[in-house]
Amino acid sequence: MTTQLVGDLLILALAARVFGADAIALLRRLAAVGVRAGVSEMTRHQRGAGR
């Protein structure tokens, strides 16, 4: 997890406290993007090792 992603998560967590349910939906989306990026990175490394 990059420091930029950690910063984004902290900002969204603060926004969730301030703005409520709408910010929680955004936080879930950001978490999903992080998971997709991690899976993509793992897949890329697996393909690179197989060559």
mmCIF file as gemmi writes it, N, C-alpha and C atoms, coordinates in Angstrom:
data_model
loop_
_atom_site.group_PDB
_atom_site.id
_atom_site.type_symbol
_atom_site.label_atom_id
_atom_site.label_alt_id
_atom_site.label_comp_id
_atom_site.label_asym_id
_atom_site.label_entity_id
_atom_site.label_seq_id
_atom_site.pdbx_PDB_ins_code
_atom_site.Cartn_x
_atom_site.Cartn_y
_atom_site.Cartn_z
_atom_site.occupancy
_atom_site.B_iso_or_equiv
_atom_site.pdbx_formal_charge
_atom_site.auth_seq_id
_atom_site.auth_asym_id
_atom_site.pdbx_PDB_model_num
ATOM 1 N N . MET Axp A 1 ? 0.856 -1.167 0 1 0 ? 1 A 1
ATOM 2 C CA . MET Axp A 1 ? 0 0 0 1 0 ? 1 A 1
ATOM 3 C C . MET Axp A 1 ? 0.905 1.233 0 1 0 ? 1 A 1
ATOM 4 N N . THR Axp A 2 ? 0.671 2.119 -0.923 1 0 ? 2 A 1
ATOM 5 C CA . THR Axp A 2 ? 1.503 3.305 -1.021 1 0 ? 2 A 1
ATOM 6 C C . THR Axp A 2 ? 1.098 4.337 0.035 1 0 ? 2 A 1
ATOM 7 N N . THR Axp A 3 ? 1.998 5.253 0.306 1 0 ? 3 A 1
ATOM 8 C CA . THR Axp A 3 ? 1.689 6.297 1.286 1 0 ? 3 A 1
ATOM 9 C C . THR Axp A 3 ? 0.58 7.202 0.77 1 0 ? 3 A 1
ATOM 10 N N . GLN Axp A 4 ? 0.493 7.374 -0.543 1 0 ? 4 A 1
ATOM 11 C CA . GLN Axp A 4 ? -0.578 8.191 -1.1 1 0 ? 4 A 1
ATOM 12 C C . GLN Axp A 4 ? -1.936 7.534 -0.851 1 0 ? 4 A 1
ATOM 13 N N . LEU Axp A 5 ? -2.008 6.222 -1.021 1 0 ? 5 A 1
ATOM 14 C CA . LEU Axp A 5 ? -3.256 5.501 -0.777 1 0 ? 5 A 1
ATOM 15 C C . LEU Axp A 5 ? -3.628 5.567 0.703 1 0 ? 5 A 1
ATOM 16 N N . VAL Axp A 6 ? -2.649 5.437 1.571 1 0 ? 6 A 1
ATOM 17 C CA . VAL Axp A 6 ? -2.908 5.542 3.01 1 0 ? 6 A 1
ATOM 18 C C . VAL Axp A 6 ? -3.458 6.927 3.339 1 0 ? 6 A 1
ATOM 19 N N . GLY Axp A 7 ? -2.863 7.949 2.753 1 0 ? 7 A 1
ATOM 20 C CA . GLY Axp A 7 ? -3.348 9.312 2.964 1 0 ? 7 A 1
ATOM 21 C C . GLY Axp A 7 ? -4.778 9.487 2.49 1 0 ? 7 A 1
ATOM 22 N N . ASP Axp A 8 ? -5.088 8.915 1.312 1 0 ? 8 A 1
ATOM 23 C CA . ASP Axp A 8 ? -6.447 8.992 0.782 1 0 ? 8 A 1
ATOM 24 C C . ASP Axp A 8 ? -7.437 8.288 1.711 1 0 ? 8 A 1
ATOM 25 N N . LEU Axp A 9 ? -7.038 7.134 2.233 1 0 ? 9 A 1
ATOM 26 C CA . LEU Axp A 9 ? -7.913 6.405 3.156 1 0 ? 9 A 1
ATOM 27 C C . LEU Axp A 9 ? -8.172 7.205 4.423 1 0 ? 9 A 1
ATOM 28 N N . LEU Axp A 10 ? -7.146 7.864 4.94 1 0 ? 10 A 1
ATOM 29 C CA . LEU Axp A 10 ? -7.322 8.673 6.151 1 0 ? 10 A 1
ATOM 30 C C . LEU Axp A 10 ? -8.242 9.857 5.897 1 0 ? 10 A 1
ATOM 31 N N . ILE Axp A 11 ? -8.071 10.497 4.755 1 0 ? 11 A 1
ATOM 32 C CA . ILE Axp A 11 ? -8.937 11.629 4.417 1 0 ? 11 A 1
ATOM 33 C C . ILE Axp A 11 ? -10.381 11.17 4.278 1 0 ? 11 A 1
ATOM 34 N N . LEU Axp A 12 ? -10.588 10.031 3.622 1 0 ? 12 A 1
ATOM 35 C CA . LEU Axp A 12 ? -11.951 9.537 3.464 1 0 ? 12 A 1
ATOM 36 C C . LEU Axp A 12 ? -12.551 9.086 4.789 1 0 ? 12 A 1
ATOM 37 N N . ALA Axp A 13 ? -11.724 8.553 5.674 1 0 ? 13 A 1
ATOM 38 C CA . ALA Axp A 13 ? -12.233 8.176 6.992 1 0 ? 13 A 1
ATOM 39 C C . ALA Axp A 13 ? -12.696 9.421 7.753 1 0 ? 13 A 1
ATOM 40 N N . LEU Axp A 14 ? -11.934 10.494 7.646 1 0 ? 14 A 1
ATOM 41 C CA . LEU Axp A 14 ? -12.328 11.758 8.28 1 0 ? 14 A 1
ATOM 42 C C . LEU Axp A 14 ? -13.603 12.295 7.644 1 0 ? 14 A 1
ATOM 43 N N . ALA Axp A 15 ? -13.699 12.206 6.319 1 0 ? 15 A 1
ATOM 44 C CA . ALA Axp A 15 ? -14.905 12.659 5.626 1 0 ? 15 A 1
ATOM 45 C C . ALA Axp A 15 ? -16.115 11.835 6.058 1 0 ? 15 A 1
ATOM 46 N N . ALA Axp A 16 ? -15.905 10.545 6.312 1 0 ? 16 A 1
ATOM 47 C CA . ALA Axp A 16 ? -17.002 9.687 6.769 1 0 ? 16 A 1
ATOM 48 C C . ALA Axp A 16 ? -17.541 10.182 8.103 1 0 ? 16 A 1
ATOM 49 N N . ARG Axp A 17 ? -16.65 10.63 8.966 1 0 ? 17 A 1
ATOM 50 C CA . ARG Axp A 17 ? -17.09 11.159 10.264 1 0 ? 17 A 1
ATOM 51 C C . ARG Axp A 17 ? -17.881 12.454 10.086 1 0 ? 17 A 1
ATOM 52 N N . VAL Axp A 18 ? -17.463 13.258 9.11 1 0 ? 18 A 1
ATOM 53 C CA . VAL Axp A 18 ? -18.084 14.564 8.928 1 0 ? 18 A 1
ATOM 54 C C . VAL Axp A 18 ? -19.377 14.471 8.12 1 0 ? 18 A 1
ATOM 55 N N . PHE Axp A 19 ? -19.339 13.715 7.011 1 0 ? 19 A 1
ATOM 56 C CA . PHE Axp A 19 ? -20.457 13.725 6.071 1 0 ? 19 A 1
ATOM 57 C C . PHE Axp A 19 ? -21.386 12.521 6.162 1 0 ? 19 A 1
ATOM 58 N N . GLY Axp A 20 ? -21.007 11.499 6.917 1 0 ? 20 A 1
ATOM 59 C CA . GLY Axp A 20 ? -21.911 10.374 7.148 1 0 ? 20 A 1
ATOM 60 C C . GLY Axp A 20 ? -21.889 9.303 6.072 1 0 ? 20 A 1
ATOM 61 N N . ALA Axp A 21 ? -23.079 8.798 5.76 1 0 ? 21 A 1
ATOM 62 C CA . ALA Axp A 21 ? -23.237 7.602 4.923 1 0 ? 21 A 1
ATOM 63 C C . ALA Axp A 21 ? -22.696 7.783 3.505 1 0 ? 21 A 1
ATOM 64 N N . ASP Axp A 22 ? -22.807 8.971 2.941 1 0 ? 22 A 1
ATOM 65 C CA . ASP Axp A 22 ? -22.309 9.187 1.585 1 0 ? 22 A 1
ATOM 66 C C . ASP Axp A 22 ? -20.798 8.993 1.521 1 0 ? 22 A 1
ATOM 67 N N . ALA Axp A 23 ? -20.101 9.457 2.526 1 0 ? 23 A 1
ATOM 68 C CA . ALA Axp A 23 ? -18.654 9.301 2.557 1 0 ? 23 A 1
ATOM 69 C C . ALA Axp A 23 ? -18.268 7.842 2.774 1 0 ? 23 A 1
ATOM 70 N N . ILE Axp A 24 ? -19.067 7.101 3.509 1 0 ? 24 A 1
ATOM 71 C CA . ILE Axp A 24 ? -18.784 5.674 3.724 1 0 ? 24 A 1
ATOM 72 C C . ILE Axp A 24 ? -18.858 4.924 2.392 1 0 ? 24 A 1
ATOM 73 N N . ALA Axp A 25 ? -19.803 5.291 1.532 1 0 ? 25 A 1
ATOM 74 C CA . ALA Axp A 25 ? -19.896 4.674 0.207 1 0 ? 25 A 1
ATOM 75 C C . ALA Axp A 25 ? -18.636 4.961 -0.598 1 0 ? 25 A 1
ATOM 76 N N . LEU Axp A 26 ? -18.118 6.179 -0.505 1 0 ? 26 A 1
ATOM 77 C CA . LEU Axp A 26 ? -16.873 6.52 -1.201 1 0 ? 26 A 1
ATOM 78 C C . LEU Axp A 26 ? -15.693 5.732 -0.635 1 0 ? 26 A 1
ATOM 79 N N . LEU Axp A 27 ? -15.678 5.544 0.659 1 0 ? 27 A 1
ATOM 80 C CA . LEU Axp A 27 ? -14.618 4.769 1.298 1 0 ? 27 A 1
ATOM 81 C C . LEU Axp A 27 ? -14.636 3.322 0.816 1 0 ? 27 A 1
ATOM 82 N N . ARG Axp A 28 ? -15.811 2.761 0.67 1 0 ? 28 A 1
ATOM 83 C CA . ARG Axp A 28 ? -15.928 1.398 0.148 1 0 ? 28 A 1
ATOM 84 C C . ARG Axp A 28 ? -15.403 1.311 -1.277 1 0 ? 28 A 1
ATOM 85 N N . ARG Axp A 29 ? -15.714 2.325 -2.092 1 0 ? 29 A 1
ATOM 86 C CA . ARG Axp A 29 ? -15.219 2.332 -3.465 1 0 ? 29 A 1
ATOM 87 C C . ARG Axp A 29 ? -13.694 2.401 -3.501 1 0 ? 29 A 1
ATOM 88 N N . LEU Axp A 30 ? -13.114 3.219 -2.654 1 0 ? 30 A 1
ATOM 89 C CA . LEU Axp A 30 ? -11.663 3.33 -2.61 1 0 ? 30 A 1
ATOM 90 C C . LEU Axp A 30 ? -11.032 2.01 -2.175 1 0 ? 30 A 1
ATOM 91 N N . ALA Axp A 31 ? -11.649 1.345 -1.225 1 0 ? 31 A 1
ATOM 92 C CA . ALA Axp A 31 ? -11.137 0.04 -0.793 1 0 ? 31 A 1
ATOM 93 C C . ALA Axp A 31 ? -11.196 -0.957 -1.944 1 0 ? 31 A 1
ATOM 94 N N . ALA Axp A 32 ? -12.279 -0.925 -2.717 1 0 ? 32 A 1
ATOM 95 C CA . ALA Axp A 32 ? -12.402 -1.829 -3.863 1 0 ? 32 A 1
ATOM 96 C C . ALA Axp A 32 ? -11.331 -1.537 -4.907 1 0 ? 32 A 1
ATOM 97 N N . VAL Axp A 33 ? -11.035 -0.274 -5.123 1 0 ? 33 A 1
ATOM 98 C CA . VAL Axp A 33 ? -9.981 0.102 -6.074 1 0 ? 33 A 1
ATOM 99 C C . VAL Axp A 33 ? -8.632 -0.418 -5.579 1 0 ? 33 A 1
ATOM 100 N N . GLY Axp A 34 ? -8.387 -0.321 -4.287 1 0 ? 34 A 1
ATOM 101 C CA . GLY Axp A 34 ? -7.138 -0.828 -3.721 1 0 ? 34 A 1
ATOM 102 C C . GLY Axp A 34 ? -6.998 -2.328 -3.893 1 0 ? 34 A 1
ATOM 103 N N . VAL Axp A 35 ? -8.098 -3.042 -3.712 1 0 ? 35 A 1
ATOM 104 C CA . VAL Axp A 35 ? -8.073 -4.5 -3.893 1 0 ? 35 A 1
ATOM 105 C C . VAL Axp A 35 ? -7.795 -4.831 -5.349 1 0 ? 35 A 1
ATOM 106 N N . ARG Axp A 36 ? -8.467 -4.137 -6.258 1 0 ? 36 A 1
ATOM 107 C CA . ARG Axp A 36 ? -8.242 -4.387 -7.685 1 0 ? 36 A 1
ATOM 108 C C . ARG Axp A 36 ? -6.8 -4.107 -8.067 1 0 ? 36 A 1
ATOM 109 N N . ALA Axp A 37 ? -6.235 -3.043 -7.536 1 0 ? 37 A 1
ATOM 110 C CA . ALA Axp A 37 ? -4.841 -2.712 -7.838 1 0 ? 37 A 1
ATOM 111 C C . ALA Axp A 37 ? -3.906 -3.795 -7.304 1 0 ? 37 A 1
ATOM 112 N N . GLY Axp A 38 ? -4.196 -4.304 -6.121 1 0 ? 38 A 1
ATOM 113 C CA . GLY Axp A 38 ? -3.367 -5.36 -5.54 1 0 ? 38 A 1
ATOM 114 C C . GLY Axp A 38 ? -3.439 -6.637 -6.345 1 0 ? 38 A 1
ATOM 115 N N . VAL Axp A 39 ? -4.641 -7.009 -6.767 1 0 ? 39 A 1
ATOM 116 C CA . VAL Axp A 39 ? -4.805 -8.223 -7.579 1 0 ? 39 A 1
ATOM 117 C C . VAL Axp A 39 ? -4.11 -8.053 -8.913 1 0 ? 39 A 1
ATOM 118 N N . SER Axp A 40 ? -4.236 -6.884 -9.498 1 0 ? 40 A 1
ATOM 119 C CA . SER Axp A 40 ? -3.578 -6.609 -10.775 1 0 ? 40 A 1
ATOM 120 C C . SER Axp A 40 ? -2.064 -6.717 -10.633 1 0 ? 40 A 1
ATOM 121 N N . GLU Axp A 41 ? -1.541 -6.174 -9.543 1 0 ? 41 A 1
ATOM 122 C CA . GLU Axp A 41 ? -0.096 -6.233 -9.293 1 0 ? 41 A 1
ATOM 123 C C . GLU Axp A 41 ? 0.37 -7.674 -9.1 1 0 ? 41 A 1
ATOM 124 N N . MET Axp A 42 ? -0.402 -8.472 -8.37 1 0 ? 42 A 1
ATOM 125 C CA . MET Axp A 42 ? -0.042 -9.877 -8.155 1 0 ? 42 A 1
ATOM 126 C C . MET Axp A 42 ? -0.058 -10.64 -9.478 1 0 ? 42 A 1
ATOM 127 N N . THR Axp A 43 ? -1.08 -10.39 -10.283 1 0 ? 43 A 1
ATOM 128 C CA . THR Axp A 43 ? -1.191 -11.068 -11.58 1 0 ? 43 A 1
ATOM 129 C C . THR Axp A 43 ? -0.025 -10.68 -12.483 1 0 ? 43 A 1
ATOM 130 N N . ARG Axp A 44 ? 0.347 -9.415 -12.458 1 0 ? 44 A 1
ATOM 131 C CA . ARG Axp A 44 ? 1.453 -8.937 -13.291 1 0 ? 44 A 1
ATOM 132 C C . ARG Axp A 44 ? 2.753 -9.618 -12.894 1 0 ? 44 A 1
ATOM 133 N N . HIS Axp A 45 ? 2.985 -9.774 -11.593 1 0 ? 45 A 1
ATOM 134 C CA . HIS Axp A 45 ? 4.207 -10.432 -11.124 1 0 ? 45 A 1
ATOM 135 C C . HIS Axp A 45 ? 4.213 -11.91 -11.478 1 0 ? 45 A 1
ATOM 136 N N . GLN Axp A 46 ? 3.061 -12.556 -11.41 1 0 ? 46 A 1
ATOM 137 C CA . GLN Axp A 46 ? 2.988 -13.977 -11.748 1 0 ? 46 A 1
ATOM 138 C C . GLN Axp A 46 ? 3.276 -14.191 -13.225 1 0 ? 46 A 1
ATOM 139 N N . ARG Axp A 47 ? 2.753 -13.331 -14.079 1 0 ? 47 A 1
ATOM 140 C CA . ARG Axp A 47 ? 3.008 -13.453 -15.513 1 0 ? 47 A 1
ATOM 141 C C . ARG Axp A 47 ? 4.472 -13.185 -15.82 1 0 ? 47 A 1
ATOM 142 N N . GLY Axp A 48 ? 5.051 -12.22 -15.134 1 0 ? 48 A 1
ATOM 143 C CA . GLY Axp A 48 ? 6.463 -11.89 -15.365 1 0 ? 48 A 1
ATOM 144 C C . GLY Axp A 48 ? 7.386 -13.006 -14.933 1 0 ? 48 A 1
ATOM 145 N N . ALA Axp A 49 ? 7.039 -13.732 -13.873 1 0 ? 49 A 1
ATOM 146 C CA . ALA Axp A 49 ? 7.877 -14.823 -13.376 1 0 ? 49 A 1
ATOM 147 C C . ALA Axp A 49 ? 7.797 -16.042 -14.285 1 0 ? 49 A 1
ATOM 148 N N . GLY Axp A 50 ? 6.676 -16.181 -15.013 1 0 ? 50 A 1
ATOM 149 C CA . GLY Axp A 50 ? 6.492 -17.348 -15.86 1 0 ? 50 A 1
ATOM 150 C C . GLY Axp A 50 ? 7.192 -17.256 -17.195 1 0 ? 50 A 1
ATOM 151 N N . ARG Axp A 51 ? 7.721 -16.094 -17.535 1 0 ? 51 A 1
ATOM 152 C CA . ARG Axp A 51 ? 8.352 -15.908 -18.85 1 0 ? 51 A 1
ATOM 153 C C . ARG Axp A 51 ? 9.752 -16.414 -18.889 1 0 ? 51 A 1
